[in-house]
Amino acid sequence: MHGLDELDILHSRLTIPDDADEITSLSINLRDVIIYLLGSFAKGGFENKAAALIFLDELAKHNVKKGEPDSVAMARERFKTLHGKRRKLYSLTKPGVRGKVGVEYREYMSGTRHKFRIPCPHCGDRQELVWERMRFDHLRGPDGNYDLDRVLRETFYECVQGCRIEHFSLAWMCLTASRLPDRGWEPTNTDTGKYAPQPRKRSWHISDLYSPWATWGQLALEWIASEDDAQLRAA
């Protein structure tokens, strides 16, 4: 109960707007730690803070004016007074605009490019789930339009060996991979040029196809509905 009491005291000292999007700057003082929460274009408050641990959320949506450093470069500037393994920078994001090389793409490409590879329940071949192997194009009616009810119910995944995988197998596939020594994550960056893996820099990518909350049929319906929206499909 002592921990809950501390949380109650902390919450009583904070003034948080009802609309979370209105939060532009918030600092929390704890024992030996200061936490800064910055957002909604609060770039000025970020530039003059020294920090050992930095989280950047929705990196692809960070607005950067021409000629100014991006958020990752600014974050690394905050580390200059620290040394060694004390410094950690985490960035999370959905993909940016398709075909545009943004900071999120550069950061991912110059890291380890870990992919989550899971075993097929039929042949055992470990593989990354990719959209190109989703199968629902055969679910069109005589007029060429998709039968949306069938798309929802009958969309499946074709493994690299040609096996048909249904969505109900996904939980078993992910659980089996997580029990492997590498927990299912394998580094894939073998570049030696511009995007060679940088020391101590890890990057991961995982698709919505792994989501336990959305069936492959639901994702296929979203794909069909976004036919004229390239930005939505990129996300």
PyMOL commands that set and color helices and strands:
alter all, ss='L'
color gray80, all
select helices_A, chain A and resi 2-12+20-22+43-47+59-61+71-77+84-86+103-109+131-133+148-154+167-178+208-210+216-225+230-234
alter helices_A, ss='H'
color red, helices_A
select strands_A, chain A and resi 25-30+33-38+53-57+88-92+114-119+126-128+134-135+156-158+164-165+185-186+204-205
alter strands_A, ss='S'
color yellow, strands_A
deselect
rebuild
show_as cartoon
